[in-house]
């Protein structure tokens, strides 16, 4: 009698184990957090999150020449310069989309330019890029666009994805727009979706390429305030490439002005505006400064 009871219990336990195994095969484990490797520098508090040392980049001709700079954790750095001075190229070097011809680009102490493609993928999980054209999929809804990087990083728990998307839509002031077609949004709304998607996977840095271009002045101001708010609220570090001094008035802790592929000025925005340098004043005034030292209105 006792033997039969023992056999029944044993068979029951084995049956339960078999059911659990089958459920794991049929119903995969829901993953709620992005797959991200630990970096030793994550433990260092006061490290510059970005550093560039004597960086040079050329295509048919030199674009960047001996660029050395750093970005502190939590800072918003604005990068200014006339068209063709290498602003967007600098941003792409930081993101690892391009590699420097000479010099080094460091992310938290790791040399991005010397990384293998597989190691670069790990860095890109921590660095988000907001393209000038937004870079959003027209064929997907607003919610699907924002959810895309979450799924790309291995999250499969649809409840977690839905909650994160709704939260982000609220943050960027697009509440209730989850199912709206992306191509039905205004240019400002598209930028808001691009920013929401950029912060979806909890990056450490966001790189903005001309975030306020092509937007009317009222929305431009609102978007600039959003960038500032997100940097503080989401504990981000941001680099903003722009021609828009009014945007930098709101967002920037520090600015860099590029000229001929080199850093011509570095300081806060007030120091830029009060500089006695003729080239700086010409740039601020929207004028072109010629080699002879004269200033003429840009065409």
C-alpha positions as CSV (number, residue, x, y, z in Angstrom):
1,X,0.0,0.0,0.0
2,X,2.7,2.5,1.0
3,X,4.7,1.5,-2.0
4,X,1.8,2.2,-4.3
5,X,1.4,5.7,-2.7
6,X,5.1,6.4,-3.1
7,X,5.0,5.4,-6.8
8,X,2.0,7.6,-7.4
9,X,3.7,10.6,-5.8
10,X,6.9,10.0,-7.8
11,X,4.9,9.7,-11.0
12,X,3.1,12.9,-10.1
13,X,6.4,14.8,-9.5
14,X,7.8,13.5,-12.8
15,X,4.6,14.5,-14.6
16,X,4.8,18.0,-13.1
17,X,8.4,18.4,-14.2
18,X,7.5,17.2,-17.7
19,X,4.6,19.8,-17.9
20,X,7.0,22.6,-16.9
21,X,9.5,21.6,-19.5
22,X,6.8,21.5,-22.2
23,X,5.4,24.8,-21.2
24,X,8.9,26.4,-21.5
25,X,9.2,25.0,-25.0
26,X,5.7,26.0,-26.1
27,X,5.6,29.3,-24.1
28,X,9.1,30.9,-24.1
29,X,10.1,33.0,-21.1
30,X,9.0,36.6,-21.3
31,X,12.0,38.9,-21.2
32,X,11.3,42.3,-19.6
33,X,14.8,43.9,-19.6
34,X,17.2,44.6,-22.5
35,X,20.1,42.3,-22.9
36,X,23.1,44.4,-22.1
37,X,26.6,43.4,-21.1
38,X,28.3,44.9,-18.0
39,X,31.2,47.3,-18.6
40,X,33.9,47.7,-15.9
41,X,33.7,51.5,-16.4
42,X,30.0,51.4,-15.2
43,X,31.4,51.3,-11.7
44,X,33.4,54.6,-12.2
45,X,31.3,57.6,-11.1
46,X,33.4,60.6,-12.3
47,X,34.6,59.4,-15.7
48,X,34.0,61.5,-18.8
49,X,31.4,59.6,-20.7
50,X,32.9,60.8,-24.1
51,X,36.4,61.8,-25.0
52,X,37.9,62.6,-28.4
53,X,41.7,62.8,-28.8
54,X,43.3,64.4,-31.9
55,X,40.6,63.0,-34.1
56,X,41.0,63.5,-37.9
57,X,38.6,62.5,-40.6
58,X,38.8,63.1,-44.4
59,X,36.8,62.1,-47.4
60,X,37.9,63.7,-50.6
61,X,39.3,66.5,-48.4
62,X,39.9,67.0,-44.7
63,X,36.6,67.4,-42.7
64,X,37.8,67.2,-39.1
65,X,41.3,68.1,-38.0
66,X,42.8,67.4,-34.6
67,X,39.5,67.4,-32.6
68,X,40.0,66.9,-28.9
69,X,37.1,67.3,-26.5
70,X,35.2,65.7,-23.6
71,X,31.6,65.4,-22.4
72,X,30.8,64.9,-18.8
73,X,28.1,62.6,-17.6
74,X,24.7,64.4,-17.4
75,X,25.9,67.3,-19.5
76,X,24.2,68.7,-22.7
77,X,26.9,69.8,-25.2
78,X,25.8,72.0,-28.2
79,X,27.9,71.8,-31.4
80,X,27.7,74.8,-33.7
81,X,29.2,75.6,-37.1
82,X,28.5,76.6,-40.6
83,X,27.5,73.9,-43.1
84,X,30.4,71.7,-44.1
85,X,32.4,72.2,-40.9
86,X,32.0,68.5,-39.8
87,X,29.3,68.7,-37.2
88,X,27.3,65.6,-38.4
89,X,30.5,63.7,-39.1
90,X,31.6,64.3,-35.5
91,X,28.3,62.9,-34.3
92,X,28.6,59.8,-36.5
93,X,32.2,59.2,-35.2
94,X,30.8,59.2,-31.6
95,X,28.1,56.8,-32.5
96,X,30.5,54.4,-34.2
97,X,28.9,54.8,-37.7
98,X,32.2,56.2,-38.9
99,X,35.8,55.5,-37.7
100,X,38.5,58.2,-37.4
101,X,41.4,58.2,-39.8
102,X,43.6,59.2,-36.9
103,X,43.1,59.8,-33.2
104,X,40.7,58.1,-30.7
105,X,37.1,58.3,-29.8
106,X,36.4,56.9,-26.3
107,X,33.0,55.9,-24.7
108,X,33.5,55.5,-21.0
109,X,37.1,54.7,-21.5
110,X,36.6,52.3,-24.4
111,X,38.2,53.1,-27.8
112,X,35.2,53.0,-30.2
113,X,37.3,53.4,-33.3
114,X,39.2,50.1,-32.6
115,X,36.2,48.0,-31.6
116,X,35.0,45.0,-33.6
117,X,31.5,45.2,-35.0
118,X,30.1,42.9,-32.3
119,X,31.5,45.1,-29.5
120,X,30.2,48.2,-31.3
121,X,26.7,46.7,-31.1
122,X,27.0,46.7,-27.3
123,X,28.0,50.4,-27.3
124,X,25.1,51.3,-29.6
125,X,22.7,49.9,-27.0
126,X,23.9,52.7,-24.8
127,X,24.0,55.5,-27.4
128,X,20.9,56.6,-29.3
129,X,20.9,58.8,-32.4
130,X,18.1,61.2,-33.4
131,X,18.6,61.8,-37.2
132,X,17.8,65.1,-38.8
133,X,15.2,63.3,-41.0
134,X,13.8,61.5,-37.9
135,X,14.7,58.1,-39.3
136,X,11.3,56.6,-38.4
137,X,9.5,53.8,-40.3
138,X,6.6,55.3,-42.3
139,X,4.9,51.9,-42.6
140,X,4.6,51.4,-38.8
141,X,2.3,53.1,-36.3
142,X,3.6,55.5,-33.7
143,X,3.5,52.8,-31.0
144,X,5.3,50.2,-33.2
145,X,8.0,52.7,-34.0
146,X,8.7,53.4,-30.4
147,X,8.5,49.7,-29.5
148,X,11.0,48.7,-32.2
149,X,14.3,49.2,-30.3
150,X,12.8,47.4,-27.3
151,X,12.2,44.3,-29.4
152,X,15.5,44.7,-31.1
153,X,17.2,44.5,-27.6
154,X,15.4,41.2,-26.8
155,X,12.4,42.3,-24.8
156,X,9.5,39.9,-25.4
157,X,7.1,40.8,-22.6
158,X,4.3,42.7,-24.5
159,X,2.9,44.1,-21.3
160,X,6.2,45.7,-20.4
161,X,6.6,47.0,-24.0
162,X,3.1,48.5,-24.0
163,X,3.6,50.2,-20.6
164,X,6.9,51.7,-21.7
165,X,5.5,53.0,-24.9
166,X,2.5,54.6,-23.2
167,X,4.8,56.2,-20.6
168,X,7.1,57.6,-23.4
169,X,4.1,59.0,-25.3
170,X,3.0,60.8,-22.2
171,X,6.6,62.1,-21.6
172,X,6.8,63.6,-25.1
173,X,3.2,64.9,-25.0
174,X,1.7,62.5,-27.5
175,X,-0.6,60.7,-25.1
176,X,-3.2,58.5,-26.9
177,X,-1.3,58.5,-30.2
178,X,-0.1,54.9,-30.0
179,X,-2.1,53.6,-32.9
180,X,-1.9,56.6,-35.1
181,X,0.0,56.3,-38.4
182,X,3.3,57.9,-38.3
183,X,2.9,59.6,-41.7
184,X,-0.2,61.4,-40.4
185,X,1.8,63.4,-37.9
186,X,3.1,66.9,-38.2
187,X,6.8,67.5,-38.6
188,X,7.0,68.4,-34.9
189,X,5.1,65.2,-34.0
190,X,7.5,63.1,-36.0
191,X,10.4,64.6,-34.1
192,X,8.6,63.8,-30.8
193,X,8.2,60.2,-31.9
194,X,11.9,60.0,-32.9
195,X,12.9,61.3,-29.5
196,X,10.6,58.8,-27.7
197,X,12.1,56.0,-29.7
198,X,15.6,57.2,-28.9
199,X,15.0,57.0,-25.2
200,X,12.9,53.8,-25.2
201,X,15.7,51.4,-24.4
202,X,17.2,53.6,-21.6
203,X,20.4,54.8,-23.3
204,X,23.1,56.7,-21.6
205,X,23.7,59.2,-24.4
206,X,21.5,60.8,-27.0
207,X,23.0,62.3,-30.1
208,X,20.7,64.9,-31.8
209,X,21.4,65.9,-35.4
210,X,19.6,69.2,-36.1
211,X,16.5,68.3,-33.9
212,X,14.7,71.6,-34.5
213,X,15.2,71.9,-38.3
214,X,12.0,72.3,-40.3
215,X,9.8,73.1,-37.4
216,X,7.8,76.2,-36.7
217,X,9.1,78.5,-33.9
218,X,6.5,77.6,-31.3
219,X,7.0,73.9,-31.7
220,X,10.8,74.5,-31.9
221,X,10.8,76.1,-28.4
222,X,8.6,73.3,-27.0
223,X,10.9,70.6,-28.5
224,X,14.0,72.3,-27.0
225,X,12.3,72.3,-23.6
226,X,11.5,68.6,-24.0
227,X,15.2,67.8,-24.7
228,X,16.2,69.6,-21.6
229,X,13.5,67.9,-19.5
230,X,14.4,64.4,-20.7
231,X,18.1,64.9,-20.0
232,X,17.3,65.5,-16.4
233,X,14.4,63.2,-16.0
234,X,15.9,60.2,-17.7
235,X,19.5,60.9,-16.4
236,X,20.9,61.3,-19.9
237,X,23.9,62.9,-21.5
238,X,23.2,64.7,-24.7
239,X,25.1,66.1,-27.7
240,X,23.1,68.5,-29.9
241,X,24.3,69.5,-33.3
242,X,22.3,72.5,-34.5
243,X,22.3,75.9,-36.2
244,X,19.6,77.1,-33.8
245,X,21.0,79.4,-31.1
246,X,17.6,79.7,-29.5
247,X,17.5,76.0,-29.0
248,X,20.9,76.0,-27.3
249,X,19.7,78.9,-25.1
250,X,17.3,76.4,-23.6
251,X,19.3,73.2,-23.7
252,X,23.0,73.7,-23.7
253,X,25.3,73.6,-20.6
254,X,28.3,74.2,-22.9
255,X,28.9,74.9,-26.6
256,X,31.6,74.2,-29.2
257,X,31.9,76.2,-32.4
258,X,33.6,74.4,-35.3
259,X,35.5,76.3,-38.1
260,X,37.4,74.6,-40.9
261,X,37.2,71.2,-39.1
262,X,38.7,72.5,-35.9
263,X,37.3,73.7,-32.5
264,X,37.3,77.4,-32.8
265,X,35.5,78.2,-29.6
266,X,34.6,76.3,-26.4
267,X,32.6,77.7,-23.4
268,X,29.1,78.4,-22.3
269,X,26.6,80.2,-24.4
270,X,27.0,83.6,-22.6
271,X,30.7,83.5,-23.3
272,X,30.0,82.8,-26.9
273,X,27.6,85.7,-27.2
274,X,29.9,88.2,-25.4
275,X,33.0,87.1,-27.3
276,X,34.9,89.9,-29.0
277,X,36.1,87.6,-31.7
278,X,34.9,88.9,-35.2
279,X,34.3,85.4,-36.6
280,X,32.2,84.4,-33.5
281,X,30.1,87.6,-33.8
282,X,29.6,87.1,-37.5
283,X,28.4,83.6,-36.9
284,X,26.0,84.7,-34.2
285,X,24.7,87.4,-36.4
286,X,24.1,85.0,-39.3
287,X,26.8,86.7,-41.4
288,X,29.7,85.3,-43.4
289,X,33.2,86.2,-42.3
290,X,35.6,86.3,-45.2
291,X,39.4,85.5,-45.0
292,X,40.2,89.2,-45.3
293,X,38.3,89.9,-42.1
294,X,35.3,91.6,-43.6
295,X,31.8,90.6,-42.8
296,X,29.0,90.3,-45.3
297,X,25.4,89.2,-45.0
298,X,24.9,85.5,-45.9
299,X,22.9,84.9,-49.1
